[in-house]
Amino acid sequence: MEISVARKRLEEMRADLDRTVSVLTGEHPLVRGGGAEAGDAGANLTESDRNAASMQAALAQRAEVLAALSRIDNGSYGRCVDCAGPVPEPRLEARPATARCVPCQSKRDRRRRLWEALRPSQRLRQQPPGRNLSPRAGAPGFLRCPPRRGYGGRRPPVPGGAGGSSPRGKTTPRV
């Protein structure tokens, strides 16, 4: 795809997304004078959630389009942002704002699905997707847990004395 054609399509997409965002901003129930009534609260909440999701998707797509326009300006359009390999022409024609080749996008999508499948407690110990780690830092997409501190490999102190515990609950001195 020629750069001039890609730029024109991306600028049209940006204009459409700007109009979409302005329309969605005006559709918020409180902006258009809608309901502070108790009966409309549930309907307004559902409509507001739908509008918020649509707004978030439009803003994310707009950010992709702006990033693609900046790649055109700096001469890296048509190159994968992860591996710097060429992005196939049919992919650029289908999605002019795409930033990755098919293998890199598949890897990113797989990491995102794995990340979303984790429980919140597991997410605290791991790095979010989209950040590349070197193989020395552990498994792809994950951080190593920090080392435990304070005991230097020894057993933690027993509450109730300096000794260990016996089966009867009495403490015995450690040797």
NORFEN-V693143 format. One line per field, one symbol per residue. burial: b if it has 9 or more other ideal C-beta (glycine too) atoms within 8 Angstrom, else e. A space follows every 10 residues. Layout:
burial=???
//
This chain:
burial=beeeebbebb bebbeebbeb beebbebbbe eeeeeeeeeb beebeebbee beebbeebbe bbebbbbbbe bbeeeebebb bbeeeebeee bbeeebbbbb beebbebbee bbebbeebee eebeebeebe eebeeeeeee bbbeeeeeee eeeeeeebee eebebeeeee beeee
//
